[in-house]
């Protein structure tokens, strides 16, 4: 086997595809700014106990999917982050950011790592965009993060999505429901798969999240968590739904939705796309007031947020034909050398243009003028600036618009002035 193969479950992103990533990331930054969210970056690894306590020791992520190792001199295990919320909460608590303001809005675009079977839209190294609203978790706050997420999809042109939402209630609600689930599943113990048998004792709510087709009929007959919610939890959930309806955001109540992480409470939601097939989840989130206490804080810290899988988002956009008009933006101008002995002068011209803020390419391979023009068109340059003996002697350069074939002769200062004009810069091929 060659030694230049990527690790299984990791992939390279080349410039052609990066244009799509940069476009989506640009929209994310813009939408996050509209809602007052600021970007945060956390380390790619944390102490393992952060995820064990934050995500939950009974989850598949902690039990089966984390990349953990022990390089710490004190013998503490370290884990490549499998999700972002626990790390963002850890950073907020460590810096005590809520002492400076009662509410903080944070977002991220980050790389994550999980030991999963690689498949379309699911890699061992993958990316997520997410937003966390810390300090308040009212119905309005939950609706705020959902609205941000749905506006992002709308701005990108993504359609045919399904927003599924449920309420998980508070701790006491889930304790009552836990007992009801154990009573329901106990007579069917022999029909449960191995993972569900394990979950029955540790966390029976996770059985509802089973993707095993053989389990679906049994799961469908289980009691509904909604029927065990307190009156206040129901009222809070209905308020979230009211806000969504007011904003014309379509949703579907899914009484079986529990999400895969233990730190959620009250409203939880998930967005799916039929374009993704069986693995149709594109993002999701909810409230997680108790996460701070799980991490050792003296009290709960109200919070709500979501995460969207970048690979799955881009896959959905590709399947919906949203990238057909998006191409990598080429240089504004290519400096074309008419004689090889003028290469040094051409490089100096390119340097002058770049210093003026104009994206410029010049030939570094001593190719013919015809080959240089082919390359300019391949790179989708908007202009060609010709450098020849006459240009060198007169100080006047031929500038050709590659979109209209119009050509004019100008001094270099005039060329710079024209190419820096915003209206002409918009003529770069799209």
C-alpha positions in Angstrom: 0.0 0.0 0.0 1.4 3.5 -0.8 2.4 5.6 2.1 0.5 8.7 0.8 -3.0 7.5 1.7 -5.3 9.5 4.0 -6.3 7.8 7.3 -9.6 6.0 6.9 -12.5 8.3 7.9 -10.5 11.5 7.1 -10.6 13.3 3.7 -8.9 16.1 1.8 -10.7 19.2 0.7 -9.2 20.6 -2.5 -9.5 24.2 -3.8 -12.5 23.4 -6.1 -14.5 22.2 -3.1 -13.1 24.8 -0.8 -15.0 27.4 -2.8 -18.2 25.8 -1.5 -17.0 25.6 2.1 -15.9 29.2 2.0 -19.3 30.3 0.6 -21.3 28.4 3.3 -18.9 29.7 6.0 -19.4 33.2 4.8 -23.2 32.9 5.1 -22.8 31.4 8.6 -20.7 34.4 9.7 -23.2 36.8 8.3 -26.3 35.2 9.8 -24.6 34.8 13.2 -23.7 38.5 13.2 -27.4 39.4 12.6 -28.3 37.6 15.8 -25.4 39.1 17.8 -23.4 35.8 18.1 -19.6 36.0 18.4 -17.2 33.3 17.3 -15.3 31.1 19.8 -12.5 28.6 19.3 -11.7 25.9 21.8 -8.9 23.3 21.9 -9.3 20.2 19.8 -8.7 18.0 22.8 -10.0 18.2 26.4 -9.7 16.0 29.5 -11.8 12.9 28.9 -13.9 13.4 32.0 -15.3 16.6 30.5 -17.2 14.5 27.9 -17.9 11.6 30.3 -19.6 14.0 32.7 -21.0 16.4 30.1 -22.3 14.1 27.4 -23.1 11.1 29.6 -21.3 7.9 30.3 -24.1 5.8 28.9 -24.1 7.5 25.5 -22.7 5.8 22.4 -20.3 8.8 21.9 -18.6 8.2 25.3 -18.9 4.4 25.3 -17.8 3.6 21.7 -16.8 6.7 19.6 -14.2 8.8 21.4 -10.5 9.0 20.4 -8.8 9.0 23.9 -5.2 8.7 24.9 -2.9 9.4 27.9 -0.1 11.8 27.2 -0.7 13.8 30.3 2.3 13.5 32.8 -0.3 13.0 35.6 -1.9 10.2 33.8 -5.1 12.0 33.0 -6.8 10.7 29.8 -7.2 13.3 27.0 -9.8 13.0 24.2 -10.1 14.6 20.8 -13.4 16.5 21.0 -16.4 14.5 19.7 -18.8 17.5 20.1 -18.5 21.1 21.0 -21.1 22.1 23.6 -19.2 20.6 26.6 -16.0 22.4 25.6 -17.8 25.7 25.1 -19.4 25.4 28.5 -16.1 24.5 30.1 -14.5 27.6 28.5 -17.3 29.8 29.7 -17.1 28.5 33.2 -13.3 28.6 33.4 -13.2 32.2 32.2 -16.4 33.1 34.2 -17.7 35.1 31.3 -21.1 35.5 32.7 -19.7 37.8 35.4 -19.2 40.4 32.7 -22.6 40.1 31.1 -25.7 38.0 32.0 -26.1 36.6 28.5 -23.5 35.4 26.0 -24.1 34.3 22.4 -21.3 32.2 21.0 -20.9 30.3 17.7 -18.2 28.1 16.2 -17.2 26.2 13.0 -15.0 23.4 14.3 -13.4 20.1 13.5 -14.6 17.1 15.6 -13.6 13.4 15.9 -15.6 10.2 16.4 -14.8 6.5 15.9 -17.7 5.9 13.5 -18.0 3.7 10.4 -17.1 6.1 7.6 -19.9 6.6 5.1 -21.5 9.4 3.0 -21.9 12.5 5.3 -20.3 10.7 8.3 -16.5 10.8 8.7 -14.2 10.2 11.7 -13.0 13.8 11.3 -15.8 16.1 10.5 -17.0 19.7 10.9 -19.9 21.3 12.7 -21.3 24.8 12.8 -23.1 25.5 16.1 -24.4 28.2 18.3 -24.7 28.4 22.1 -26.8 30.9 24.0 -25.6 31.0 27.6 -27.3 32.7 30.6 -30.9 32.3 29.5 -33.0 29.3 28.4 -36.5 30.6 28.2 -38.9 29.7 25.5 -37.8 32.9 23.7 -34.2 31.8 23.9 -34.9 28.3 22.4 -37.0 29.9 19.6 -34.1 32.3 19.0 -31.5 29.6 18.3 -34.0 27.6 16.2 -34.8 30.8 14.2 -31.1 31.5 13.6 -30.6 27.9 12.3 -33.6 28.0 10.0 -32.7 31.4 8.6 -29.3 30.0 7.8 -30.8 27.2 5.8 -33.2 29.6 4.0 -30.3 32.0 3.2 -28.4 29.1 1.6 -31.5 28.1 -0.4 -31.8 24.7 1.3 -35.4 23.4 1.1 -37.6 20.4 1.9 -36.3 20.2 5.4 -38.3 18.9 8.4 -37.9 20.5 11.8 -38.9 17.9 14.4 -39.4 19.0 18.0 -40.2 17.5 21.4 -40.1 18.4 25.1 -37.9 16.3 27.4 -39.3 18.1 30.5 -37.2 18.6 33.6 -35.3 16.1 35.7 -38.4 15.0 37.7 -40.4 14.6 34.6 -37.8 12.3 33.1 -37.4 10.3 36.3 -41.2 9.5 36.2 -40.9 8.6 32.5 -37.8 6.5 33.1 -39.8 4.3 35.5 -42.6 4.0 33.0 -40.3 3.0 30.2 -38.6 0.3 32.3 -42.0 -1.1 33.2 -43.0 -1.1 29.5 -39.9 -2.7 28.1 -39.3 -5.2 30.9 -41.8 -7.9 29.6 -40.1 -7.6 26.1 -36.6 -8.1 27.4 -35.9 -11.0 25.2 -36.9 -9.0 22.1 -34.5 -6.1 22.8 -31.2 -6.0 21.0 -28.0 -6.0 23.0 -27.5 -2.2 23.2 -31.2 -1.7 24.2 -30.8 -4.3 27.0 -27.9 -2.3 28.3 -29.8 0.9 28.0 -32.8 -0.5 29.8 -31.0 -0.2 33.2 -28.7 2.7 32.6 -30.8 5.1 30.4 -34.0 3.7 29.0 -34.8 6.9 27.1 -31.9 6.0 24.7 -33.9 3.0 23.5 -36.3 5.4 21.8 -33.3 6.6 19.8 -32.6 3.1 18.4 -32.0 2.9 14.6 -32.5 -0.9 14.6 -35.4 -1.6 12.2 -36.3 -4.7 14.2 -36.9 -2.4 17.3 -39.2 0.1 15.6 -42.5 -1.6 16.2 -41.7 -2.1 19.9 -40.5 1.4 20.3 -43.6 2.8 18.6 -45.8 1.3 21.4 -43.8 2.8 24.3 -45.4 5.5 26.5 -44.9 9.1 25.4 -42.7 11.3 27.4 -45.1 14.2 26.7 -47.7 12.5 28.9 -45.4 12.7 31.9 -44.6 16.4 31.6 -45.5 18.8 34.3 -48.0 21.6 33.5 -45.2 24.2 33.6 -43.1 22.1 31.1 -46.1 21.8 28.8 -46.7 25.5 28.9 -43.1 26.3 28.2 -43.0 24.0 25.2 -46.2 25.4 23.8 -44.7 28.9 24.1 -41.8 27.7 21.9 -44.2 26.4 19.3 -46.1 29.7 19.5 -42.9 31.7 18.6 -42.1 29.3 15.7 -45.6 29.7 14.3 -45.4 33.5 14.6 -42.3 33.4 12.5 -43.8 31.0 9.9 -41.4 28.3 10.8 -43.0 24.9 10.0 -42.4 22.1 12.5 -43.5 18.6 13.4 -44.0 17.5 17.0 -42.1 14.1 17.4 -43.0 12.5 20.7 -40.2 9.9 20.2 -37.4 12.5 19.7 -34.9 12.3 22.6 -31.6 13.3 21.0 -28.4 11.4 21.6 -26.9 13.4 24.4 -27.8 13.2 28.1 -27.5 17.0 28.8 -30.7 18.0 27.1 -33.8 19.1 29.0 -37.1 20.7 27.9 -37.2 21.6 24.2 -35.1 19.4 21.9 -35.2 19.5 18.1 -33.7 18.0 15.0 -33.7 19.0 11.3 -33.7 16.2 8.7 -33.3 16.3 4.9 -34.8 13.6 2.6 -31.8 14.3 0.3 -29.5 12.4 2.8 -31.3 9.1 2.7 -31.3 6.9 5.8 -28.9 9.1 7.7 -31.1 12.1 7.3 -30.2 14.3 10.3 -28.6 17.6 9.2 -28.6 19.3 12.6 -30.3 19.6 16.0 -30.1 20.9 19.5 -32.1 22.1 22.5 -31.9 23.3 26.1 -29.2 22.0 28.5 -29.5 23.9 31.7 -28.0 21.1 33.8 -24.7 20.8 31.9 -22.8 23.4 34.0 -23.7 21.5 37.2 -22.6 18.2 35.7 -19.2 19.8 35.0 -18.8 20.8 38.6 -20.4 24.2 38.7 -22.2 25.1 42.0 -25.5 25.6 40.2 -27.3 25.1 36.9 -26.5 27.6 34.1 -29.4 28.3 31.6 -28.4 27.4 28.1 -29.7 26.5 24.7 -28.0 25.8 21.4 -27.7 23.6 18.3 -25.1 22.1 15.9 -25.3 21.5 12.1 -23.1 19.0 10.4 -21.2 20.9 7.7 -20.5 17.8 5.5 -24.2 16.9 5.6 -25.2 20.5 4.9 -22.9 20.7 1.8 -24.1 17.3 0.7 -27.7 18.4 0.9 -26.9 21.6 -1.1 -25.1 19.6 -3.8 -28.0 17.2 -4.1 -30.4 20.1 -4.4 -28.3 21.7 -7.2 -27.4 24.8 -5.1 -23.8 24.8 -6.3 -24.4 24.8 -10.0 -23.6 28.5 -10.4 -20.9 28.6 -7.7 -17.3 28.4 -9.1 -14.0 29.3 -7.5 -13.2 32.9 -8.1 -10.1 33.4 -10.2 -7.6 36.2 -10.2 -8.7 39.6 -11.3 -5.9 39.8 -13.8 -3.2 37.6 -15.3 0.1 39.2 -16.4 1.0 37.6 -19.7 4.6 37.8 -20.8 5.2 38.1 -24.6 8.9 37.3 -24.5 10.7 35.1 -21.9 13.4 37.6 -21.4 10.8 39.9 -19.9 9.8 37.5 -17.1 11.6 39.5 -14.4 9.7 42.7 -15.5 6.4 40.8 -15.5 7.0 39.6 -12.0 7.7 43.2 -10.9 4.4 44.3 -12.5 2.6 41.5 -10.7 4.1 42.6 -7.4 3.0 46.2 -8.0 -0.6 45.1 -8.7 -0.7 42.8 -5.6 0.6 45.7 -3.4 -2.3 47.7 -4.7 -4.7 45.0 -3.5 -5.4 43.5 -6.9 -5.4 39.7 -7.1 -2.9 38.8 -9.8 -1.3 35.7 -11.3 1.8 35.6 -13.5 3.5 32.7 -15.3 6.3 31.0 -13.4 6.8 28.1 -15.9 8.2 30.0 -18.9 5.3 29.0 -21.1 4.3 30.4 -24.4 2.0 33.4 -24.7 -0.7 31.1 -26.1 -0.3 28.7 -23.2 -0.5 31.6 -20.7 -3.8 32.8 -22.2 -5.2 29.2 -21.9 -4.2 29.2 -18.3 -5.8 32.7 -17.7 -9.1 31.3 -19.1 -8.8 28.1 -17.1 -8.3 30.2 -13.9 -11.3 32.3 -14.9 -9.3 35.6 -14.8 -11.3 38.7 -15.7 -8.4 40.5 -17.4 -5.0 39.9 -19.1 -2.3 42.5 -18.9 0.3 42.0 -21.6 4.0 42.7 -21.1 6.2 42.9 -24.2 9.1 44.9 -25.5 6.9 47.8 -26.7 5.2 48.0 -23.3 8.6 48.0 -21.6 9.9 50.9 -23.8 6.7 53.0 -23.7 5.5 52.3 -20.2 2.0 51.7 -21.7 0.4 48.2 -21.2 -2.4 46.5 -23.1 -5.2 45.5 -20.8 -7.7 43.0 -22.2 -11.1 42.3 -20.7 -11.5 38.5 -21.1 -15.3 38.8 -20.7 -15.9 41.3 -23.5 -12.6 41.0 -25.5 -12.3 44.8 -25.2 -8.7 45.9 -25.1 -7.1 49.3 -24.2 -3.6 50.7 -23.7 -2.8 52.4 -20.4 0.0 53.3 -18.0 0.4 51.0 -15.0 -0.9 53.6 -12.7 -4.1 53.9 -14.8 -4.4 50.1 -14.9 -4.2 50.0 -11.1 -6.8 52.8 -10.8 -9.3 51.0 -13.2 -8.9 47.5 -11.6 -9.4 48.9 -8.1 -12.8 50.4 -9.1 -15.5 48.3 -7.4 -17.8 48.2 -10.4 -15.1 46.7 -12.6 -14.0 44.3 -9.9 -17.5 42.8 -9.9 -16.9 41.7 -13.5 -14.9 38.7 -12.2 -16.6 35.6 -13.6 -19.1 34.0 -11.3 
